[in-house]
């Protein structure tokens, strides 16, 4: 379990109904194949040792004895294998028959979990054969004087901790009071469901909804293993709808009727961090308070590398299939928030500084939408371009073309002469291109915008994005400040996606302008251009690639990953694009800047939250401005 990733699989077998010996052979074949793949938790369907569709044969002693003998073969086959296996088996105990999941590891049956809720409708008549599961603890005689515990309240745990697994069976999931809820309250982090759910129209979608909701509200991994095609088709057909979810998100699924093994790597570290973050999540003191649990321990976790799990290089940017819908939602959130603020303060205008770069472009597009929502004319959007020492013709033209295409009121304020006077006032050598040289320009631009807003009874809409705020790549009381920061929870990679979406949506001349801006290098343009007029100050050469910083930011804030885990994931995610040394260099830079620049975030203006990560000091990220980065830097340096 490297970096707390647990490899799980769900498999249906080519079984023969009522032939336990044959089914055990097939189960053992799959166990051995999955062992080679590093699987740590493997689930088989409900009653997989005999077949779910045995009907009245389930009441026959020959069948149940055969299942017990088959179970012994399966258990013996797991000796020396690091794996926790769940197989479905009918179990006789105290003259009652129970529909059970057998937990097996390293040659031993750890215990049985009986099904709690028995269906008695349609094609399912389980109450004809089975007794309901119970929370008390019993012991089932096995073979050679061995016994195994049986209880609905059962946890299977890795020796010396690490992960806690619990089990429920098919209908248990569909019940209003699913056993998995109390399992989770008692510490289970992964739920396994052995199921035999027939295939009918619309059922597959509903099944997904149930599993997604169960894993989401219980902040757990959920392995759902469904009976396959080889069950009897007398009245129903089973399609092997395996699926694995993590906190409501689908990691993997098997196509119906495919016979595929469903495999995924569950991020246990993320689940643990999420439970810690959600203070309303039940604490483990519920253990023993009305629900006594039997716990079996085994060594079933390995240390293999990730081979299945893929992480997005741009975790803040939606997948292509849902990109348009998500971009439209985000733009709506931003524009409705700004429209509400304009109305609340009775602003007559909105004032923005337009640089010809991505952030100010997105802010202007959002403001145009907001004015449409508020029923205000675009001429009352005052867009100001303020060229100075580092402004290139390219970005200046971008600004002018954008303002013209959107039909807003455009102003150009040449600030060079005024900044030089300011240099004279404070004794700044104009040839010394230091922080004072750069920041004087940024702060004067903000003063111009604020004063124009005062002149016109307006509101200054901020343009800075979340990535800049995370790295502190903004001038304190310069572009750092505004009356309302519409981009404050939008990271740079998402800014690009949103501008690209608007370019495609709007089309025509505006698309051409927006594509030109998208193809312009990111720069604050506070240093003089190169001799050929090109941009000299390239942000990503100084602070690092934004795609890396956004990746690091997401895994630091949203998933709670350590430096070692973050670098491990980055190496796999950016393989072929960045070397390990480069990834480590910018990871160190990320931690240094993030901790050093909290003082800028502590007094950031209001701005709407659009996603699960935000750096607002009022609700989402509260950190002392003098917190030390030593722990994070030390761990990273040692990698």
PLY file of the C-alpha trace (Angstrom):
ply
format ascii 1.0
element vertex 639
property float x
property float y
property float z
element edge 638
property int vertex1
property int vertex2
end_header
0.00 0.00 0.00
2.38 2.68 -1.22
1.26 6.15 -0.15
-1.98 4.59 1.18
-3.35 3.44 -2.17
-5.26 0.16 -1.83
-5.62 -1.95 -4.94
-9.08 -3.52 -5.20
-10.85 -5.74 -7.71
-14.31 -7.21 -8.29
-14.73 -10.32 -10.43
-17.51 -12.68 -11.45
-16.54 -16.16 -12.53
-17.65 -18.60 -15.20
-19.54 -20.62 -12.63
-21.71 -23.66 -12.83
-24.90 -23.41 -10.81
-24.81 -25.86 -7.86
-21.23 -27.02 -8.59
-19.11 -25.68 -5.68
-15.98 -27.66 -6.58
-15.91 -26.29 -10.10
-16.63 -22.77 -8.86
-13.86 -22.99 -6.28
-11.43 -23.92 -9.05
-12.46 -20.85 -11.06
-12.24 -18.59 -8.01
-8.74 -19.87 -7.26
-7.66 -19.16 -10.84
-8.82 -15.56 -10.50
-7.15 -15.19 -7.07
-3.80 -16.33 -8.50
-4.12 -14.06 -11.52
-5.01 -11.08 -9.34
-2.16 -11.83 -6.94
0.25 -11.33 -9.85
-1.38 -7.94 -10.46
-0.89 -6.85 -6.86
-4.58 -6.85 -5.88
-5.03 -6.45 -2.12
-8.83 -6.70 -1.78
-10.71 -9.03 -4.13
-14.49 -9.51 -4.14
-16.60 -12.23 -5.76
-20.40 -12.09 -6.15
-23.12 -13.12 -3.73
-23.28 -16.91 -3.25
-20.46 -17.27 -5.77
-19.41 -20.70 -4.49
-22.70 -22.28 -5.54
-24.47 -19.70 -7.69
-27.16 -17.29 -6.57
-29.86 -19.01 -8.65
-29.77 -22.44 -6.96
-33.33 -22.03 -5.71
-34.57 -24.80 -3.38
-31.27 -26.65 -3.77
-29.94 -24.21 -1.19
-31.88 -26.15 1.45
-30.13 -29.39 0.52
-27.34 -30.55 2.84
-25.34 -31.96 -0.03
-25.02 -28.51 -1.56
-24.14 -26.72 1.67
-21.59 -29.41 2.59
-20.13 -29.09 -0.89
-19.86 -25.32 -0.42
-18.00 -25.79 2.85
-15.53 -28.17 1.18
-15.08 -25.70 -1.69
-14.51 -22.87 0.76
-11.70 -24.87 2.36
-10.00 -25.24 -1.03
-10.29 -21.51 -1.68
-8.93 -20.66 1.77
-5.97 -22.99 1.36
-5.20 -21.46 -2.03
-4.72 -18.04 -0.43
-1.88 -19.25 1.83
1.17 -17.04 1.37
-0.77 -14.48 -0.70
-1.16 -10.93 0.58
-4.81 -10.46 -0.25
-8.18 -10.14 1.48
-10.74 -12.18 -0.46
-14.53 -12.11 -0.12
-16.57 -14.97 -1.56
-20.31 -15.61 -1.28
-21.34 -18.84 0.47
-24.44 -20.33 2.16
-23.62 -21.05 5.82
-25.50 -23.34 8.19
-25.38 -22.28 11.82
-27.65 -23.45 14.62
-30.04 -25.08 12.15
-30.49 -21.88 10.16
-29.17 -21.03 6.72
-27.48 -17.68 6.17
-26.49 -15.89 2.97
-22.93 -14.96 3.86
-19.77 -13.29 2.66
-16.71 -15.20 3.77
-13.64 -13.08 4.49
-10.50 -15.07 3.61
-6.80 -14.27 3.89
-3.50 -16.18 4.02
-5.02 -19.65 4.16
-7.67 -18.86 6.74
-11.37 -18.05 6.87
-11.37 -14.93 9.02
-15.13 -14.86 9.45
-18.60 -14.72 7.93
-20.86 -11.69 7.41
-24.53 -12.70 7.03
-26.90 -10.70 4.85
-29.14 -8.44 6.93
-31.98 -7.54 4.59
-33.56 -10.39 2.65
-35.66 -9.51 -0.43
-38.99 -11.23 -0.89
-40.36 -9.74 -4.10
-40.31 -10.32 -7.85
-37.83 -13.00 -8.79
-36.12 -12.89 -5.38
-37.53 -15.11 -2.60
-34.63 -15.26 -0.18
-36.81 -15.51 2.91
-37.83 -18.94 1.61
-34.30 -20.16 2.40
-32.34 -17.76 4.57
-32.55 -16.32 8.06
-31.79 -12.64 8.62
-28.32 -11.64 9.68
-27.66 -10.67 13.29
-25.35 -8.29 15.11
-24.41 -10.70 17.87
-21.36 -12.92 17.58
-21.46 -16.66 16.86
-18.98 -19.30 15.76
-19.43 -21.60 12.77
-17.73 -25.03 12.79
-15.54 -25.44 9.72
-13.23 -28.40 9.42
-10.70 -30.20 11.60
-12.03 -28.58 14.78
-11.67 -25.07 13.34
-14.29 -22.39 13.81
-14.91 -19.00 12.25
-16.86 -16.13 13.79
-20.14 -14.99 12.22
-21.75 -11.58 12.72
-23.19 -8.73 10.68
-20.96 -6.46 12.75
-17.57 -7.45 11.42
-14.43 -5.50 10.58
-11.49 -6.92 8.63
-8.35 -4.96 9.39
-4.76 -4.95 8.23
-2.37 -6.11 10.93
-0.89 -3.12 12.77
-3.58 -0.87 11.29
-3.67 0.79 7.92
-7.15 0.02 6.64
-10.46 -1.26 7.97
-12.81 -3.15 5.63
-16.45 -4.14 6.17
-18.99 -6.04 4.12
-22.66 -5.90 3.23
-24.60 -8.00 0.75
-26.74 -6.85 -2.17
-30.12 -5.82 -0.71
-28.35 -4.34 2.32
-27.32 -1.44 0.09
-30.89 -0.81 -1.09
-32.30 -0.68 2.45
-32.98 2.64 4.15
-30.76 1.69 7.10
-27.86 0.02 5.33
-25.40 -1.90 7.54
-22.55 -0.02 5.87
-23.64 3.16 7.67
-22.92 1.64 11.09
-19.81 -0.07 9.70
-18.45 3.32 8.72
-19.36 4.80 12.10
-17.31 2.03 13.66
-14.25 2.78 11.55
-14.65 0.98 8.21
-13.00 2.90 5.38
-13.74 0.46 2.56
-17.08 -1.31 2.07
-17.34 -4.47 -0.02
-20.72 -5.50 -1.44
-21.26 -9.03 -2.74
-24.31 -8.77 -4.96
-26.58 -10.63 -7.35
-28.61 -7.90 -8.97
-30.52 -8.91 -12.08
-30.30 -6.81 -15.23
-33.45 -4.94 -16.19
-34.06 -1.67 -18.01
-33.03 1.35 -15.92
-31.62 -0.69 -13.04
-27.97 -0.16 -13.92
-28.28 3.63 -13.68
-30.10 3.41 -10.36
-27.46 1.00 -9.04
-24.76 3.54 -9.88
-26.71 6.25 -8.06
-26.97 4.10 -4.94
-23.31 3.16 -4.82
-22.16 6.70 -5.57
-24.34 8.15 -2.83
-23.34 5.50 -0.31
-19.63 6.02 -0.88
-20.05 9.80 -0.94
-22.09 10.31 2.21
-20.01 7.73 4.10
-16.67 9.06 2.75
-15.49 5.57 1.92
-14.28 3.32 -0.83
-17.03 1.04 -2.12
-16.37 -2.19 -4.04
-19.53 -3.51 -5.66
-19.30 -7.02 -7.14
-22.26 -8.31 -9.15
-23.22 -11.80 -10.32
-22.39 -12.54 -13.94
-23.79 -14.18 -17.04
-23.26 -17.78 -15.94
-26.08 -17.67 -13.41
-29.29 -19.45 -14.44
-31.41 -17.52 -16.93
-34.67 -19.27 -16.05
-36.31 -15.96 -15.12
-33.53 -13.36 -15.01
-30.14 -12.50 -16.42
-27.14 -11.10 -14.52
-24.62 -8.86 -16.23
-21.61 -8.56 -13.92
-22.05 -4.86 -13.18
-18.93 -4.39 -11.06
-18.01 -0.90 -9.93
-15.57 0.74 -7.53
-16.26 4.18 -6.07
-14.27 6.54 -3.87
-16.08 9.28 -1.96
-18.86 9.40 -4.55
-16.54 9.33 -7.58
-16.46 6.36 -9.95
-12.95 4.93 -10.25
-13.71 1.93 -12.44
-16.56 -0.22 -13.71
-16.98 -3.36 -15.80
-19.10 -3.16 -18.91
-22.30 -5.17 -18.52
-22.18 -8.68 -20.02
-18.43 -8.31 -20.61
-17.09 -10.65 -17.94
-14.41 -8.06 -17.19
-12.61 -7.83 -13.88
-13.10 -4.37 -12.39
-9.88 -2.99 -10.88
-9.00 0.29 -9.19
-6.68 1.83 -6.62
-8.51 3.49 -3.75
-6.79 6.50 -2.20
-7.17 5.67 1.47
-5.09 8.68 2.49
-7.57 11.00 0.81
-10.51 9.29 2.55
-8.83 9.60 5.94
-8.03 13.25 5.33
-11.56 13.97 4.14
-13.06 12.38 7.25
-10.74 14.46 9.40
-11.72 17.62 7.52
-15.47 16.96 7.83
-16.10 17.63 11.50
-19.66 16.30 11.25
-18.32 12.88 10.30
-18.97 10.42 13.17
-16.06 9.77 15.50
-15.03 6.27 16.43
-16.35 6.51 19.99
-19.52 4.98 18.54
-17.61 1.71 18.61
-19.00 -0.31 21.51
-21.90 2.04 22.19
-24.79 -0.22 21.24
-22.97 -1.96 18.37
-20.30 -4.43 19.40
-18.01 -5.47 16.56
-15.88 -8.49 15.91
-12.52 -7.57 14.39
-10.32 -9.98 12.43
-6.80 -8.97 11.44
-4.61 -10.21 8.63
-1.63 -9.09 6.58
-3.07 -8.40 3.15
-1.50 -5.10 2.04
1.48 -5.00 -0.28
3.77 -2.17 -1.37
3.30 -2.14 -5.12
3.42 0.97 -7.30
0.39 2.60 -8.83
-0.38 1.02 -12.16
-4.09 1.72 -12.68
-4.84 5.08 -11.14
-4.42 8.13 -13.32
-4.47 11.69 -12.01
-5.26 14.67 -14.20
-2.48 17.11 -15.00
-5.09 19.82 -14.63
-7.28 18.73 -11.69
-9.17 22.03 -11.61
-10.21 21.73 -15.27
-13.22 19.52 -16.06
-12.91 16.50 -18.31
-13.52 17.19 -22.00
-16.92 15.47 -21.92
-18.27 17.92 -19.36
-16.03 20.91 -20.04
-18.66 23.11 -21.72
-21.32 22.49 -19.11
-18.92 23.10 -16.22
-17.44 26.24 -17.78
-20.92 27.66 -18.28
-21.76 26.95 -14.63
-18.58 28.62 -13.38
-19.12 31.70 -15.52
-22.68 31.88 -14.24
-21.48 31.68 -10.64
-18.98 34.47 -11.21
-21.32 36.77 -13.13
-24.31 36.31 -10.82
-22.10 37.03 -7.81
-20.78 40.23 -9.38
-24.26 41.32 -10.47
-25.48 40.86 -6.88
-22.60 42.92 -5.50
-23.14 45.70 -8.04
-26.79 45.89 -7.03
-26.03 45.78 -3.32
-23.60 48.72 -3.39
-25.69 50.55 -6.00
-22.69 50.82 -8.32
-23.25 52.70 -11.56
-20.12 51.38 -13.23
-17.62 48.56 -13.04
-13.98 49.50 -13.47
-11.30 47.04 -14.60
-7.66 47.23 -15.53
-7.11 45.42 -18.82
-3.57 44.20 -19.50
-4.15 42.04 -22.55
-3.49 38.95 -20.46
-5.68 36.02 -19.42
-6.87 37.13 -15.98
-8.13 40.59 -16.92
-9.71 39.08 -20.04
-11.72 36.60 -17.98
-12.71 39.32 -15.51
-13.97 41.51 -18.37
-15.93 38.62 -19.90
-17.53 37.92 -16.51
-18.33 41.60 -16.01
-20.01 41.77 -19.42
-22.19 38.82 -18.43
-22.97 40.43 -15.06
-24.10 43.65 -16.72
-26.39 41.64 -18.96
-27.91 39.95 -15.93
-28.36 43.28 -14.16
-29.87 44.94 -17.24
-27.07 47.51 -17.39
-25.48 48.88 -20.59
-21.96 47.74 -21.41
-20.89 51.34 -21.91
-20.91 51.58 -18.11
-18.11 49.03 -17.94
-14.99 51.17 -17.85
-12.02 49.15 -19.08
-8.69 50.86 -18.56
-5.39 49.95 -20.16
-2.38 51.53 -18.44
0.78 51.00 -20.49
4.12 51.54 -18.80
7.75 50.43 -19.00
7.10 46.72 -19.69
4.03 46.94 -21.90
4.50 45.41 -25.33
2.62 46.35 -28.46
1.15 42.87 -28.56
-0.55 43.04 -25.16
-1.59 46.66 -25.64
-3.27 45.76 -28.93
-4.88 42.73 -27.26
-6.42 45.07 -24.70
-7.76 47.54 -27.23
-9.17 44.87 -29.53
-10.89 43.10 -26.63
-12.52 46.26 -25.32
-13.71 47.22 -28.78
-15.10 43.76 -29.51
-17.06 43.71 -26.23
-18.43 47.22 -26.71
-17.28 48.60 -23.35
-15.98 52.08 -22.57
-12.25 51.99 -23.18
-9.71 54.32 -21.61
-5.96 54.50 -22.00
-3.99 56.04 -19.15
-0.26 56.36 -19.86
1.31 56.01 -16.41
5.03 56.10 -17.31
5.58 59.82 -16.64
3.74 59.73 -13.32
5.67 56.66 -12.14
8.95 58.40 -13.02
7.87 61.39 -10.93
7.09 58.97 -8.11
10.58 57.48 -8.49
12.01 60.99 -8.10
9.88 61.58 -4.99
11.14 58.42 -3.25
14.69 58.51 -4.62
14.35 55.44 -6.83
16.92 55.02 -9.61
14.87 54.34 -12.80
17.70 52.10 -14.02
17.41 49.88 -10.95
14.75 47.33 -11.92
14.10 45.97 -8.43
10.89 45.25 -6.50
10.25 48.96 -5.93
10.58 49.58 -9.68
8.03 46.87 -10.46
5.56 47.41 -7.63
5.33 51.17 -8.04
3.72 50.51 -11.44
1.29 47.95 -10.07
0.25 50.12 -7.13
-0.23 53.19 -9.27
-2.44 51.24 -11.64
-4.64 50.22 -8.70
-4.83 53.84 -7.54
-5.96 54.90 -11.02
-8.71 52.27 -11.04
-9.91 53.12 -7.54
-10.04 56.81 -8.33
-11.95 56.28 -11.58
-14.39 54.14 -9.62
-14.85 57.02 -7.18
-15.40 59.43 -10.06
-18.07 57.27 -11.63
-19.73 55.84 -8.51
-18.34 52.46 -9.54
-16.79 49.28 -8.24
-13.35 47.95 -9.12
-13.57 44.35 -10.29
-10.40 42.46 -9.40
-8.63 40.39 -12.01
-6.11 38.29 -10.03
-6.58 34.50 -9.93
-6.20 31.85 -7.21
-2.86 30.54 -8.48
-1.32 33.99 -8.14
-2.81 34.31 -4.66
-1.42 30.90 -3.65
2.08 31.85 -4.79
1.85 35.48 -3.69
2.54 36.51 -7.30
0.72 39.80 -6.90
1.72 43.21 -5.60
0.47 43.90 -2.09
-2.12 46.66 -2.37
-1.52 46.65 -6.11
-3.24 44.06 -8.29
-3.77 42.29 -4.97
-6.57 44.74 -4.13
-10.03 45.48 -5.58
-13.63 45.95 -4.46
-14.70 42.49 -5.61
-12.36 39.77 -6.89
-14.28 37.71 -9.45
-11.36 35.38 -10.26
-10.13 34.81 -6.70
-11.05 31.10 -6.61
-10.23 30.37 -10.26
-6.75 28.86 -10.77
-4.70 29.77 -13.82
-5.28 26.49 -15.66
-9.02 26.98 -15.30
-8.76 30.63 -16.41
-7.35 29.35 -19.70
-10.17 26.85 -20.09
-12.84 29.45 -19.37
-11.42 31.96 -21.86
-11.14 29.17 -24.44
-14.76 28.18 -23.83
-15.95 31.77 -24.29
-13.90 32.07 -27.47
-15.72 29.08 -28.97
-19.11 30.16 -27.67
-18.90 33.77 -28.85
-17.12 33.09 -32.14
-16.47 35.69 -34.84
-14.10 38.59 -34.25
-14.17 38.08 -30.49
-12.94 34.50 -30.88
-9.96 35.74 -32.88
-9.10 38.28 -30.18
-9.48 35.75 -27.36
-7.35 33.16 -29.14
-4.64 35.77 -29.56
-4.72 36.41 -25.82
-4.61 32.69 -25.07
-1.47 32.40 -27.18
0.31 35.25 -25.38
2.96 34.40 -22.78
1.93 35.01 -19.16
3.70 38.09 -17.77
3.10 40.99 -15.37
5.04 43.16 -17.87
6.74 45.25 -15.21
10.21 45.06 -16.76
11.23 46.64 -20.11
10.70 44.41 -23.19
13.51 42.73 -25.08
15.22 44.65 -27.87
12.94 42.99 -30.41
9.88 44.19 -28.49
8.98 40.78 -27.07
8.03 40.11 -23.46
11.09 39.95 -21.20
9.47 38.98 -17.90
7.96 35.52 -18.26
6.11 34.47 -15.13
6.52 30.72 -15.51
10.29 31.07 -15.91
10.38 32.79 -12.53
7.84 31.00 -10.31
7.45 27.79 -12.29
4.85 26.29 -14.65
1.30 27.03 -13.53
0.16 23.53 -14.46
2.56 22.18 -11.83
1.60 24.71 -9.20
-2.10 24.10 -9.74
-1.45 20.35 -9.47
0.49 20.90 -6.23
-2.14 23.29 -4.87
-4.96 20.83 -5.51
-3.17 17.90 -3.89
-2.05 20.03 -0.93
-5.39 21.68 -0.15
-8.05 19.34 -1.52
-6.55 15.91 -0.97
-4.22 16.65 1.96
-1.27 14.90 0.32
2.21 14.95 1.84
5.20 16.25 -0.15
6.37 12.66 -0.76
2.99 11.57 -2.08
2.60 14.73 -4.16
5.98 14.24 -5.84
5.24 10.53 -6.36
1.98 11.39 -8.13
3.55 14.24 -10.10
6.26 11.93 -11.44
3.64 9.57 -12.81
1.27 12.25 -14.01
3.88 14.37 -15.81
6.09 11.50 -16.98
7.80 12.42 -20.23
7.24 16.15 -19.74
9.20 17.05 -16.59
12.16 15.33 -14.96
12.03 14.45 -11.27
14.57 17.18 -10.46
12.37 19.80 -12.13
9.26 18.58 -10.32
11.06 18.67 -6.99
12.49 22.14 -7.67
9.08 23.66 -8.28
7.48 21.71 -5.42
10.00 23.27 -3.05
9.23 26.64 -4.56
5.50 26.05 -4.13
5.82 25.34 -0.40
8.21 28.26 0.16
5.97 30.76 -1.58
2.68 29.39 -0.26
3.76 29.71 3.37
5.62 33.01 2.95
2.73 34.77 1.17
-0.17 34.06 3.54
-0.19 37.72 4.64
-1.51 38.66 1.20
-4.33 36.14 1.44
-5.26 37.21 4.98
-6.55 40.55 3.72
-7.79 39.53 0.28
-11.03 41.23 -0.85
-14.35 39.43 -1.19
-14.61 37.04 -4.11
-16.96 34.25 -5.08
-16.06 30.57 -4.58
-16.56 28.47 -7.72
-15.10 25.08 -6.77
-14.08 22.86 -3.88
-10.84 24.78 -3.27
-10.67 28.41 -2.28
-8.16 30.56 -0.39
-10.65 32.97 1.13
-9.46 33.90 4.65
-13.08 34.16 5.77
-14.24 30.64 5.13
-11.91 28.27 3.31
-8.29 28.74 4.29
-7.28 30.07 7.66
-3.57 30.04 8.38
-1.32 32.32 10.42
0.78 34.58 8.27
3.93 33.53 10.12
3.43 29.75 9.87
6.66 27.87 9.11
7.15 25.76 6.01
10.04 23.86 7.61
8.29 20.47 7.87
7.18 20.48 4.25
10.50 21.75 2.95
12.49 19.23 4.99
10.43 16.31 3.70
10.72 17.55 0.12
14.47 18.11 0.36
14.97 14.49 1.47
13.06 13.03 -1.47
0 1
1 2
2 3
3 4
4 5
5 6
6 7
7 8
8 9
9 10
10 11
11 12
12 13
13 14
14 15
15 16
16 17
17 18
18 19
19 20
20 21
21 22
22 23
23 24
24 25
25 26
26 27
27 28
28 29
29 30
30 31
31 32
32 33
33 34
34 35
35 36
36 37
37 38
38 39
39 40
40 41
41 42
42 43
43 44
44 45
45 46
46 47
47 48
48 49
49 50
50 51
51 52
52 53
53 54
54 55
55 56
56 57
57 58
58 59
59 60
60 61
61 62
62 63
63 64
64 65
65 66
66 67
67 68
68 69
69 70
70 71
71 72
72 73
73 74
74 75
75 76
76 77
77 78
78 79
79 80
80 81
81 82
82 83
83 84
84 85
85 86
86 87
87 88
88 89
89 90
90 91
91 92
92 93
93 94
94 95
95 96
96 97
97 98
98 99
99 100
100 101
101 102
102 103
103 104
104 105
105 106
106 107
107 108
108 109
109 110
110 111
111 112
112 113
113 114
114 115
115 116
116 117
117 118
118 119
119 120
120 121
121 122
122 123
123 124
124 125
125 126
126 127
127 128
128 129
129 130
130 131
131 132
132 133
133 134
134 135
135 136
136 137
137 138
138 139
139 140
140 141
141 142
142 143
143 144
144 145
145 146
146 147
147 148
148 149
149 150
150 151
151 152
152 153
153 154
154 155
155 156
156 157
157 158
158 159
159 160
160 161
161 162
162 163
163 164
164 165
165 166
166 167
167 168
168 169
169 170
170 171
171 172
172 173
173 174
174 175
175 176
176 177
177 178
178 179
179 180
180 181
181 182
182 183
183 184
184 185
185 186
186 187
187 188
188 189
189 190
190 191
191 192
192 193
193 194
194 195
195 196
196 197
197 198
198 199
199 200
200 201
201 202
202 203
203 204
204 205
205 206
206 207
207 208
208 209
209 210
210 211
211 212
212 213
213 214
214 215
215 216
216 217
217 218
218 219
219 220
220 221
221 222
222 223
223 224
224 225
225 226
226 227
227 228
228 229
229 230
230 231
231 232
232 233
233 234
234 235
235 236
236 237
237 238
238 239
239 240
240 241
241 242
242 243
243 244
244 245
245 246
246 247
247 248
248 249
249 250
250 251
251 252
252 253
253 254
254 255
255 256
256 257
257 258
258 259
259 260
260 261
261 262
262 263
263 264
264 265
265 266
266 267
267 268
268 269
269 270
270 271
271 272
272 273
273 274
274 275
275 276
276 277
277 278
278 279
279 280
280 281
281 282
282 283
283 284
284 285
285 286
286 287
287 288
288 289
289 290
290 291
291 292
292 293
293 294
294 295
295 296
296 297
297 298
298 299
299 300
300 301
301 302
302 303
303 304
304 305
305 306
306 307
307 308
308 309
309 310
310 311
311 312
312 313
313 314
314 315
315 316
316 317
317 318
318 319
319 320
320 321
321 322
322 323
323 324
324 325
325 326
326 327
327 328
328 329
329 330
330 331
331 332
332 333
333 334
334 335
335 336
336 337
337 338
338 339
339 340
340 341
341 342
342 343
343 344
344 345
345 346
346 347
347 348
348 349
349 350
350 351
351 352
352 353
353 354
354 355
355 356
356 357
357 358
358 359
359 360
360 361
361 362
362 363
363 364
364 365
365 366
366 367
367 368
368 369
369 370
370 371
371 372
372 373
373 374
374 375
375 376
376 377
377 378
378 379
379 380
380 381
381 382
382 383
383 384
384 385
385 386
386 387
387 388
388 389
389 390
390 391
391 392
392 393
393 394
394 395
395 396
396 397
397 398
398 399
399 400
400 401
401 402
402 403
403 404
404 405
405 406
406 407
407 408
408 409
409 410
410 411
411 412
412 413
413 414
414 415
415 416
416 417
417 418
418 419
419 420
420 421
421 422
422 423
423 424
424 425
425 426
426 427
427 428
428 429
429 430
430 431
431 432
432 433
433 434
434 435
435 436
436 437
437 438
438 439
439 440
440 441
441 442
442 443
443 444
444 445
445 446
446 447
447 448
448 449
449 450
450 451
451 452
452 453
453 454
454 455
455 456
456 457
457 458
458 459
459 460
460 461
461 462
462 463
463 464
464 465
465 466
466 467
467 468
468 469
469 470
470 471
471 472
472 473
473 474
474 475
475 476
476 477
477 478
478 479
479 480
480 481
481 482
482 483
483 484
484 485
485 486
486 487
487 488
488 489
489 490
490 491
491 492
492 493
493 494
494 495
495 496
496 497
497 498
498 499
499 500
500 501
501 502
502 503
503 504
504 505
505 506
506 507
507 508
508 509
509 510
510 511
511 512
512 513
513 514
514 515
515 516
516 517
517 518
518 519
519 520
520 521
521 522
522 523
523 524
524 525
525 526
526 527
527 528
528 529
529 530
530 531
531 532
532 533
533 534
534 535
535 536
536 537
537 538
538 539
539 540
540 541
541 542
542 543
543 544
544 545
545 546
546 547
547 548
548 549
549 550
550 551
551 552
552 553
553 554
554 555
555 556
556 557
557 558
558 559
559 560
560 561
561 562
562 563
563 564
564 565
565 566
566 567
567 568
568 569
569 570
570 571
571 572
572 573
573 574
574 575
575 576
576 577
577 578
578 579
579 580
580 581
581 582
582 583
583 584
584 585
585 586
586 587
587 588
588 589
589 590
590 591
591 592
592 593
593 594
594 595
595 596
596 597
597 598
598 599
599 600
600 601
601 602
602 603
603 604
604 605
605 606
606 607
607 608
608 609
609 610
610 611
611 612
612 613
613 614
614 615
615 616
616 617
617 618
618 619
619 620
620 621
621 622
622 623
623 624
624 625
625 626
626 627
627 628
628 629
629 630
630 631
631 632
632 633
633 634
634 635
635 636
636 637
637 638
